[in-house]
Amino acid sequence: MNGTAGGQPGGRGPRWRRPWRLLALGLLSASSVLAAAPGAGAMSKEEKRRLGNQVLEMFEHAYSNYMEHAYPADELMPLTCRGRVRGQEPSRGDVDDALGKFSLTLIDTLDTLVVLNKTKEFEEAVKKVIKDVNLDNDIVVSVFETNIRVLGGLLGGHSVAIMLKEKGEYMQWYNGELLHMAKELGYKLLPAFNTTSGLPYPRVNLKFGVRHPEARTGTETDTCTACAGTLILEFAALSRFTGTSIFEEYARKALDFIWEKRQRSSNLVGVTINIHTGDWVRKDSGVGAGIDSYYEYLLKAYVLLGDDSFLERFNTHYDAIMRYISQPPLLLDVHIHKPMLNARTWMDSLLAFFPGLQVLKGDIRPAIETHEMLYQVIKKHNFLPEAFTTDFRVHWAQHPLRPEFAESTYFLYKATGDPYYLEVGKTLIENLNKYARVPCGFAAMKDVRTGSHEDRMDSFFLAEMFKYLYLLFADKEDMIFDIEDYIFTTEAHLLPLWLSTTNQTISKKNTTMEYTELDDSNFDWTCPNTQILFPNDPMFAQSIREPLKNVVDKSCPRGISRAEENLGSGPKPPLRARDFMASNPEHLEILKKMGVSLIHLKDGRVQLVQHAVQAASSLDAEDGLRFMQEMIELSSQQQKEQQLPPRAVQIVSHPFFGRVVLTAGPAQFGMDLSKHKAGTRGFVATIKPYNGCSEITNPEAVKDKIALMQRGQCMFAEKARNIQKAGAIGGIVIDDNEGSSSDTAPLFQMAGDGKNTDDITIPMLFLFNKEGNIILDAIREYEAVEVLLSDKAKDRATIFKGKMIPNYIIDSNLEMENMDQKLSENDSHKQNSEEEATSAPQDVVAVSEEPEEGESSDVADPDTLSPAHADSDSISISNQDSHVAGTDEASAQEPACTQEDHQPQEQKTETESNSRVNWDNKVQPMESILADWNEDIEAFEMMEKDEL
């Protein structure tokens, strides 16, 4: 989610705009003062310019590969160098609802081209969009994603197009074509709002709307808060640009409804709401996935539209967030009805936008704290995992190259001028080049622990990441226009602030709303100048960050409750579920005090039952509920920890040189790669017979190599014994299920044969069909293919220590003359991101009973648990006091627009109608792809000491 540039076009705008202009000036002046302060460790102008140029090169690498290998498809698949077309690839579930066969990445990237001074490319891109893009496809898309990416992209493109035309050099032919397309798309989204509440359906068919018999949508009942509450900027801008008020009216009605349905005692909103009744479906509340941009758009709607009611709503919610959700440096979800109780013990990566929003609010200290905590997580894992626990262990290991942390880094630098944030940006650039860069673009991380890739490069990577990184290092003279004249949408699209006084058809003050819950005197009605937020002290931000430097290396201390703060030193911290022992008398006494009793079952298990009314006090009852919640999550985590983590197959021979990492399933027998950090490296060979179920007939070809074989016809352990006997140093089993992929299927783990497998000493890994074919295709093109089997991807400097390879392969962001030094220091690049497993109590059944009077009961139905949880013999959970968001939520069905906070779903393929663009002309055979890579390598080898 993205921030605001702030600012006011010269001379335009009413009086209320001036304080926001002061905010922008305050950010800039603070930056100039602090950056120049003695001892601040300011980055040199030459280094800033070098990094800015590197961002430009990285963008060019991603953008040119999309245009060459994917356009007009919606997104690039960077591992296979082809476009992702809806219906031609296995379905990824709700994630694919962003794809509408409308060249998503190109539209999403339009205004990025102008920010990065690529005006000629922008003009060419606009012409392609006008000529090629069809918005009348018979396809069901997410209203939320289509609004922020496509409608926002068209409006952002129109905004900078008219700016360039006014300057007189470019776009002189432009006559509002992008705006006409935006208006057409706006009308196609309007049928989704045909509900009594005014909240939109989560999905809409671009051709048939919602309720048409051929629409294939319109039966949904729920949507996420952010999905319905992240429309006002784009819809209001469309109304202001065109003079058609209906778009702004519909977006306002949705926001008004959400505000009316907030929980009145806590002033919080839930994650998911029923679009017909307004009932909260998921009653947990936070600032991450499902809610995030709702808060963002309340503040920015005030900035863009000048309506005081939006600022008042934001301030009301912000007070609740800081009162209940903020537990510095953490931001933990709570229950809207019981906001003193945490709803989960993990955080998702989308909350990384919040420090940037706090900067815009003017609350700098907590922004610095949370940002520093997130940076420490990144330093541990190279990227921010999709979700991580309060003790900073990986909860969901994916990272789809999200830009939210880069956004907050940019705004903190603008607010503080602290060069520390330039160094943070430099780290982001280095990690992207080192771990995510592949020959055809940048690949999402399948697992941050292993470094394995996913065949995915989302459009927001080009729309947001490079925009924020470039702005972080750019000086004012590097820009061809004043960024302060625009506000950023949540997708970082640019909307001009002069829209605030254009085509105003709706009253600024919503007089139908009454605000009685909060004393308005607590809030300023203008955005503050950052000069008054902290002293002109270059050490200010550092003094806030310093206590958090080692927070990830330790177990994060439990946030002290408000009650304990009032008690001074307070009582001992309450018993944590991970520390509980059923045989400890002291623990049993603490449980009794919390209203938790033990029941010994006949099968030897222990059942925990909580009666809140039997607790010694209300605080003890809250501790008891928290203990039960932790027990629930520990049971889920315990099931996960019984599974081995994924492994990596890294292709290290020419022309891959370690840049392609495949996610592999582990074996429960053979060499444990997690204990052999160097891994097993060797050339691959296909065995005969290919199934490996009998004696190998080509042992001379297999000896001292890594054997490739097909799944099926016998036990995995039998295959391993046969290839080990033939002299193989490792084995890779390739799935025989055509089209299977780690992108869409859960991790596969090879089990033994029920016998003692200690005789198997070589490593064995499993590849799905798609990943296996990448190796097989490489063998057909290059007879000698060398791979590295390891627990996680290795730094390329480590792999090629002492070997002669093209310098740019190892680290594209370093000059060639530094390469020898980098190779000699390769040990410093080794990553140690594996977390130690936390022991969980065994044989416990936790049950929480007797909800408090006046509260509704939410029961965690065992049928809603994932199979691993439902079949558990050690811990099975039912919580009747309040809904607890445990790890089972990761696999639960969610509405279309929960901003991709899901795990991959079961494969399914849907057929969509063809648009007027030929979507098949960009699919390339592996031979062609490898030939392209070879040409690139030859070209790079001819370079002298130029940077990429």
N, C-alpha and C positions, 0 to 999 in steps of 0.2 A: 504494500500500500504506500502511497506516495505523498510527497509534501507539496508545499506552496512556495513559489518563488517570491511572492509578495511584490508590492510596488504599485504605482499608479501612473498611467500615461500622462504625459505633460499637459497640464491645464484642464484635463477632463475629469469629471467626477464630483459629486457633492461633498459637503463638509465632512460627512462621516468617514470618508475614505482617508482623510489625512493621517489619522493615528496609525493606520496600517502602513502607510508610506514611511512613517517614522520607524516602524518595526524593521522594514527593509533597510533603511539607512542605518539604524542601530546595529543590525547584523553586520553590515559592511564596515562601519566605522570601528566596531569592536574587533573585527577581523584584522583591520589594518593596524590598530594600536597594539594588539597582543602579539601579532606575528612579528612585529618589529622590536619587541621588548628584548632587552639584553638577557642572555642566558636562556631564552625560550627554545633554543635548538631549532631555529627556523630552517626549513628546507630551502635550498638555493633555487633561484629562478631557473637555472639550467636544469636542475633535477626535476622540478615541476614540469618544465616544458618537455623533457624527455619522457616522463610518465604520461603526459597528455598525448604526445605523439604515439606512445605505445598503445594507449586506449584506442586511438584512431586506427592503428594497424589491426588490432584485435577485432574491432567492429567490421573492418573491411573483410577480414578473414571469414567472419560469420555471415555477413550480408552477401558477399559475392558467392559463397557456396550455396546459400539459399537460392539466389537468383539463377545460378548455373545448374544446380542439381534438383531443385524442388519446385520453383515457380512454374505454374500458377497454383500449386498445391498450397494448403494452409500452412504447413510447417515442414521443416527439414528434419529428416532422420539422419543424423550425422555419422552414425556408424556404418550404415549401408549406403550412404550417399544418394538418397532418393527422397521424394516428397511423401509426406503422410497425407493420404486421401481417405476421407471418411468412407467406410464400407469396403475398402480394399485392404485394410489391415485388421487384424483381430481387435475387437472392441476393447477399450480400456475403461468402459463404464462411463461415469459422469464426466471424467476428464475430457472425453471426446465431444461433449456438448459445446465446447468452445469452437469446434470446427464446423464451418458451414459452407465449404467450397466457395469461399469468397476471398481467397488469397490473403488469409488472415495476417501472416507475418509482414507482408508488404504494407498493408494498411496500417498496422500497428507501428511500423517503423518510420512513417512519413516524416513526422516532425523531428524525429531523432536525426535524420539526415541534415536538416537545417541547423539544429543545435551544434552538430559536428562540422558545420561549414561545408557540407557536401551539397551545394545548391544545384549544380548540374545534375547530379544523381537524383536529387529531389524532383527536379523538373521532369526527368525521364520517368521516374516512378509514378508521378501523378498522371502522366499520359497513359502509362500501362494500366493503372487502376481505372481510369475513365474508359479505356478501350476494352479491357478484358473482364472486369469484375461484374458478375451477375448476382444481384441480391434477391432474385425471385426463385430460388432453388426450393424444391420439395424436400426439405430437410428440417429436422427438429433441432433447435439450438437453445442454449441457455440464455435467458433474458439478461441476466447479470453480466456474463462474459461478453455477449454480443454488444451490450451497451458500453462497457468500459473499454473494450478493445477495438471494436469496429466503428460504432457510432463515435466514440471518443477519438479514434484514429482519424476518421474523416473530418471531424470538427477541428482537431489539432492541425491536420494538413491544410484545411481551409484557412485557419487563423494565420499560419505562417505564409501561406501562398499570397494572401492579400497584403501582408506586410512586405513581402519581397516585391510584389507588383508596385506597391506604393514607392519603394525605393528606386524603381525605374530601370533595373538591369535585367532581372529575371521575371519569368511568369507574366510577361506582358500580354500573352494570349489568353490568360486565365479569366474565365467569366463565371466563377461560382459553381463549376461542375461538381466539385466535391461536396459542397453544401446541398446541391440538389440530390445527390446520392444519400447524404445524411438524412434529409427530410423523407426520402422514400423509405429508408430503413426505419426511421422513427415511426412512420405509419404502420410498418409491418410488425413493430413491437407493441403497438397500442392494444390489439386484441387480448393480450395477456392481462390487461388491467380490468377485464370484464368480470369483476367480482364485487360482491356487496360491500366488502371492506375497503376496496381500493388497493389492496395489496396485489401485486401481479402474480400470475402463475409462474412457476420457476422456468418453464419451457414454452416455446412457441414455434409453430411451423412457419417458416418464412413465406411459404406460398399459400397455405390454407388457414393460418391463424391458430386458433385453439379449439373451437367447438365444431369445426367442420368435420364431416365423417372421415375425410381423408387426412386429417391433421395428425393423427397418432399421438395426441397429447391432450391435456385438458382434464385429466382424471386425478391429477395430483391435489393433495390437500394441504401440504406443508411447504414452507420456504424458509430460508435462513434470513435472519435479521439484516445482515449485510446485503443480501440479494435484493431485498425490497427497499432498503434504505440507502442504496448507493446509485441513485439515479438523478438526483436533483441537479448536479453540475452539468451533465451532458444534456439532459432534457431542457433545463432552463436556458442553456446556451443555444440550443436549437431553436427554442421559442424566440429568444432575443435576436438571433441572427435572421430568422425568417419572418418574424412578426406574427407567427402562429402560436397562440397562447396555450393550446390544449396540452402540449407536451409538459410544460412547466406545471400546469394545473394537476395533471395526473401524478407527477412525481411528488408534489407537495401533499397531495391527499394521502399517499402511501406513508410519507414521513409523519404526517399528523396522526395517522392511525397507530403507528408504532409508539409514538409519544404517549398517546392516550392509554395504551395497553402496558406501559411500563409498570413494574411492581412499585406501588406507591410508597411503601414503607422504606424500601431500600433505594429507590430510584434507579434500579438496574433493569436491564432487559435480558431475556433469554436468548439462546442460540437459534432455536427453531420455533416458528409460529404457524398456527393454522390460518390459512389465507381466507377462510370463510367465517370462522367464529372469533378469531383473535386470541384463542387460548394458546398458552405457551406449551409447546410439545416437548422441548428440551429446556429445562429450567436452570441449567448452569449458565453462568455469565462470566465473561472475561474480556480481554481486548485482542484475542487472537482470531483464529479461523471461525467464520460464521457471524462475527459481530464487527470486526475491526473497522472496516471502511464506513460503517454507519456513523461512528463517532467522528471519523475524519471528515465526512461530508457535512455534518452539522456545523463544524467550525468553518469550513471552507465555503459553505453556502452563505454564511454571514459575510464573509470576506467578499464574495463575488456579487451577492445580491443585495447586501445591506439591510437584511431583515433581522431586527433585534431578537425576534423570537428564536431564531436558530442559535444565536450565541447564548441566550438564556438556557435553552435546552442543553447545549453542550456543557455549560458551566455546571448545571445541575447533575448531569451524568458524571462529569469529571470529578466533582466532589465525592460522589459515591465510589468511583473507581479508586481514588486515593484513600478513601476511608476503609474499603473492604478488600479490593483486589490487589492493590499495591502493597507488597511486603518486601521492601527494598533489600537487595536489588531484583527480587523476583516479582512476577506478575502472575498470580495463581487464580484460577477459576474458582468461583464460589457459587452457592445456591442463592437464587434471587430472593427466596423467602427466608433463608437463614444465612445471611451474608457473612456471618462470623465463622461459618464452616467451609473449609476448602472442598471443592467438588472433585479435585483430582490432584495428584502429586507430580504432574508433568506439565510442560509448557510446549506450545507449538511454535514453529519458526515464524509464522506470520505476525506474531506480536512484535517482531523486530522493527516494524514501522513506528511503534508507539513513541520511542524517544524523539523521533523527528517531529511527531505531532506535539509532543510536550514542548519542544523548542518553539513551535509556532504559538502555543499557548503562553509561553513565557516562563515555564517551570523548568529551569535548567538543571538543577541539582539531581532530581530523580532521573532525568533523561541521561545524564552522565553516568549515573550508577547502573542503570539497566543496560545501557550500551556497553559499558565496560564488562559486565557479566557476560553478555553475548559474545564479545570479542575474545574473552578467555575460553569460551566453548569452541569458538572457531580455531583458536590457536591449538587446541587439543585435537580437533578432528579435521582440520583444514577447511571445512565448510560447516555451516550450521545445519545439524540434522533436522528433519521435518518435525521431530518432537524429541525432547530430552527431559529427564527427570530432575527433581529438585536437588539431587546430589550429582547432576550433570552427567549421568549415564545416558547412552543412546536409547531412545524409546522407539522411534521410527527412524530408520537409518538412511532413507532417501534424501537427496538434495537436488531439486530440479532447477538449480541455478537461480534461485530467487533473489530479487534485488532489494528487499526491504532494509537489510542491514546497511547496504551501500547508501541508500537514501538517508537513513538516520545519521550516517557518518558525514555526509555532505552538509546536512543542516546543523549538526553540532560544530563542524568547522566554521561555518558561516556565523554561528552565534558566539563562539569563543575565540576564534582565530588561533587556536592551539595547534601547532604543527604536528602534534601527536596524531591528529586525525588524518593528516596527509600520510603518515607512516602506516596507519591502519588501511587506508586506500591502497597503498603500495603493496601491502600484504595480500589484499584481495586480488590485485592484478597478478601477482606472482603465483598464487594458488590456482587461479583460473588457467593460466598458461601451463603450469606444471602438471596439474591433475585432470583438468577438464578438456583441454585442447586436443583435438583429433584432426586428421587430415581434412575432413569435410566440415569443420566448424567447431563447436563446443558441445560436448555431450554431458547430459545430466548425470549425476552420481547415483548409481543404483544402491550403493552402500558406502557411506563415508568411512566405515571401519576398514573395508578391504580396498577401496579405491576403484571398484568395478563400475562400469559405465552402463547407462541406459540409452537406448536408441531414440533420443528425444532432445529437441532444442525448442523450448516453448517460445512463442512470439514475444512474451514479456521480457525475455532476456535482451532482445534487441531494442524493445521499446523503452526499457527502463534502466537496465544495468549500465549500459555504455553512456547513457545520458547523464546519470548521476556521477559516474566515475570521471567523465570528461569535465563536467562542471566543477568537480572537486579540485582539479588541478588547473583549470583555465583562469586566466586573468581577464579583466574586463575588455582589454584590447584584443583578446583572442576571439571575442564574440562579434558576430555581424549584426546583432540586435541586442536590445536591453532585456535580459531575462526577467528583470524586476517588473516588467509591464504585463506579466502573465501569471496565472495561477496554474499549478499542476493538478491534474485529476489524479485519481488513485492509480491509473495506468501511466502516469507521468506525461499525459498529453497536455498541450498548452492551450489555455483559453484566455483571451485578452480581458484585462480588468475593466476596459471601457464598456463592456457589456452591462455593467451595473447601471448605466443610465440609458440604455438602449431598449426601446420597445417595452417599457414597463407597463404591464397590463394587470399586475396583481399587487395589492397593497403590501407594503413592506412589513407592517405590523399585523400579525394574525390576532385579531381581537376576539376570536372565538375561544381562545385558549386562556385558561386561568392558571397562574403559577402561585401556589400557596405553600409549597413544601419547603422552600429555601429562602433564607433572608438574602435579598438581592444586594444588600450593602456589602456582602462578602466578596463581591466580584466587581472588577472594573468593566466598563462597557466598551472599552477599546482595547486593542491588542497593545501590550506595553512595549516600550523601547528597551531593548536588552541592556542598554547602558546602566539602567538602574537595577538590574537583576543580580549583578555581581560586581565586585570591585574590578578596576583595571589592573588586575594582577595575573600575570601569565601562569602563576602557580595555582590559580584557583581550581581549574578543572583537574589538575594533577592531584591536588589535595583530596578531592572527592574520589578519584580513581584509586589512590594508593592502597586503601584498606581492602580493595577488591582484587588486588593483583594475583593473589594465590587462592581465590575463592573456588576455582574449579579443581585445583589440586587436592583440596581437602573436601570432606563431606560438608555440604552447606549446612550451617546451623539452622535449627528451626526458628522461624520468625517468632519473636516474643509477642504474645497476645496482648491486647489492650488491657485486659484485666491484670496481667502480670506486671505491666508497666505501672499501673496504678498502685500496685502492692510493693513497689520498690524492688527489693531483691527477689520477692515472690517465692512461691513454692518451687519444689523441684520440677523440672520439665516432666510432662506426662509420659507414661510408658508408650514406647513406639512399638508397632506391631513386629518390626523386624527383630526387636530385642526380646520378645516375649518367649518365656519358657514355661510350659504347663507344670513343670516340677518345681518351680521356684515359688516358695511360700510368699515372699515379698510381692512378687508379681500378682499372685492370686489376691492378695489383700488390696492392691491397687485396682484390680479389676472390679472387685466388690464395691469399692468406693465410687467407681465410675458407673455402677449399675449393671455390670457385666458379670454373668454367672457361667459356670462350667457344668456341662452335662457329659458324663462318660458314656459313650455308646457301646453296645454289645460287641461291635466289630473292632473295638479297640481305639476308635477315633474319639476325639474330644470335640464337643459342640459348644460354641460360644453363643450366648443369648443375651441381648441387652434389653433392659427395662429402664427407660430413661427416668421414670418416676421414682425408681429405687436408688438413684444416684444421691450422693451426699449433698450435692449442691448443683445449681444450674451449670456452673463452670465445669464441674466433674462430669456432668451429663454430656456437655459439648466435647470434652476430652474423650469420653466413651464413644461418641459417634465418630470422632476422628479416628480413633483406634480401629473401629469396625471398618471404616472406609479403607484404611491402610491395609487391613487384613484382606479385604477384597482384592485390592490391587496387587498385593504380594502373591496371592494365589494365581492371578493371571500371569504375573512376571515369572513365577516359578515354572509355569507350564512352558513359557518361552525359553527359560534357561536350560530346560531339559533338551532343547534342540541345539545342535552345533551351529555356529555362525557360518555364513557363506564363505567360500574361498574364491580365489582369483586365478584365471588363466591369462597370462600376459604374453602377447606375441612379440618377441624381441628381435626377430630376424628382419632383414631387408624385405619390403620397404616400410615395415611397421615400427621397428625400433622402440618397442615398448609403449607406443601411443594407444594401442587398442587393448582394452582390458575386458575380459568376459566374465560374467558372474557364473560361478560354478557351485554345484552342490557338493557337500563333503561326504565322506564315508565314515561309518562307525567302526572301521577297522583300518589297518595299515598305518603308515607314518602319519603322525599328528603334525600337520604343517604349522600349527600355532606354536609348537615347541621347537621348530626348526626354521628360524627366521630367514635363513638364506633361501629356503625353498628348494625345489628340484628343477634343474634346468637341463633341457636337452632337445634334440631334434625329434620330430614326431614321425611315426611310421604306422601305416595301416596293416593290421594283422590279417592272417589267413588261418582259419576261417574268420570272417569279419565279426561273427557273434562271440568269438572267444570261448566257446563252450566245450571245446575239445583241445587236444594238443596242438600247439601252434606249428604250422607247417612251413613257415618262413622265418625261423629263429634268427638266421643271419641278418635279416632286415630289421629285426626288432631289438637285437642285442645292444645294450647301452643307449637305448632310445625310449621315448615315451610313446606307448602303444595307444593307437586309436581303435576303438571297437564299438559295435552297435549294441544297444540295449536289447534284452529279450532272450528267451529260450533257455536260460539257466540263471542261477543265483550270481549276484555280483561278486561274492567272495570266490566263487569258482573261476570266474573270468580273471580275477586278480591272481589267483594261484597259477593259472596257465601262463599268463604273460610273465610273471615273475620267474617261473621255471625256464622260460625262453630267454631270460636275461634282460628284460625290460627294467628300466629304472623308475617307471611310473606308468599310470594308465589314465586314459580319459574315455569315459563311456558316453556315447552320443545317443540321445533319445531317438527312438524309431517312430515317434509320433510326429508326422509331418506338420510343420508349421508351429510347433510348440516353442515357447520363448519365455525367458525369465522376466520379460516385460509384463506378461499377462498371467503367468502361472506362479503359484507359491513355490518357495524354495524346496528342492527335492533332495532328500538325504538317503544315501544308500545304506541299507541295513546288512548285517551279516547273515550267515546261513543257519544260525542257531547253534553252531558248533564253536569250538575254540578257534579264534582267528589270529592268535598270537604269531602264527607262522607267516602271516602276511606282513611284510616290512616296507613295501613300497607305497607311495602315496597314490590314492585313487580319487578322481574327481568326476563329477557328472555335469555334462552340458546339455541343455535343451537343444532341440533340432536347429533352431535358427542360429544360435551361437556356434554350434558344432559345424554348421555349413560354412561359416566364415573361415574356419581352419581348413576344411576340405577344399573350398574354392581357392584358398591361398596355395595349397599343395598342387592343385592343377596348374596354377600359373607359375609358381616357383617351387621346384622339386624339394628344395631344402627349406623347411619351415621350423624355426626354433621357438620354443615356448618356455615360460617360467611358471611352475605351479607353486603357489604360495598362499599364505593366509590373507594377504592383502597386497595390492599393487605396490611395486617397489619404485623408488625414485630412479629416474633413468640415469642419473649420474652414478648411482650405485651399481646399476646393472652393467654399465659399460665402462667401469673403471679400468683404465689401462688399455682400452680398445679404441681403434680408430673408427670414428663414425662422423657424419656431418655434425658440425658444432650446433646448428640450430635445433637439432633433434632434442638435445638434453634440456635446454632451457631457452625458449625463444625470446625471453625478455632480457637476456644478458648479452653483452657484446662478445664477439668471438675471442677477443684477447683475454677475457676473464675466464675462459673455459677451463684451462689447466688448473687454475686455483680452485674452481668449483669442483672438479673431479677429485682433487686431493682432499677436499673438505666434505666428501660425500657422506661421511658418517653423521654429520650434523643434520642431514635431511631425512634420516630414518625416522619414521613415525611410530609412536608407541601409543596407539589410541584404543587398545583393547581394554575394556573395563573389567574389573574383578567382579565376579558374581557375588551378589549379596545373598547370604543364607536366609532362607525363609522357613518359618515354622512348618512342620509336617503334621499331617493327620489332624487338621482342624476344620470344623464346619462352623462358619460364623452366621448368626441370625440376629437381626435387630428388630425388635418388636415394639408395639404400643406407640404409635405416632402421637405427638403432642396434640392436645386438644385444639381443635380449630384448624389443624393442618390436614391436607389431603395426603393419602398414602400412595407412594409409588413403589411398586414391587418389581424387583429385578427378576423377571421371569427367566428360569433356566433355559427356556426355548430360544431366548434371544441371544444366548451366549454362543460363541464360536465353538465348534466341536471339541477343540482341545480343552476348553473350559468345562463344557457340559459333561464330558466323559471323565473328569478328574476324579481319582479315587482318594486324593489327599485332602483337597479343599473344595467345597462347593458352597456358593454364597447366595443368600437371599436377604435383601435389605428392605425392610418395610417402613423405615422411618423417613427416608428421603432417597431420591434417586442418586446413585453414585455413578459417576462417569469413570468406569474402569477401563482396562485395556480392551475389553470386548467391544468398546465403541468403535475401535478402529475398523472393524469389519461389518459394522451395522449399516443398513441401507440408509442413505441420507438424501436430502433433496438435491436437485440438479446443480445448484449454484453454491455449494459450500466451499468454493474456491479451492478445489482439488485437494482437500484434506482427507483423502481416502487412500486405502490400499487398493492395489489392482484387483479387479473383479474377475469372475470366471469368463473365459473367452466366449465371445459371441460375435457374429458378423452380421451387419445390417446392410441392406442394399439401398442405395440412394439413387435418385434420378440424376442423369448427366446434365451438367450445365453446358453453356455454349463453348466452354473452354475444353480442349482435349487434355484430360488429366493423366493419360497413360504415356505421354511422349517423353517423360523424364525418367522412367525406370531404366537403370543401367545394369548390365551384367557385371559380375565381379571382375572379369578380365579388363573391361573398360575402366572400372574404378582404379584398379591397380596400375593400369597404364598411366592414368592421370596422376596418381601419386608419384610414379616413377619420373614423369616429366617435371613435377614440382621439385623433387629431390635434385635432379640434374640442374635445374635452374638455381636452386639454393646453393649448390656446390660451386656454381660459377660466381656467386656473389663474393665480394671482398669482405670488408669489415662493417658492412651496413647492417643496421638493425632490421628485423622483419617489419 
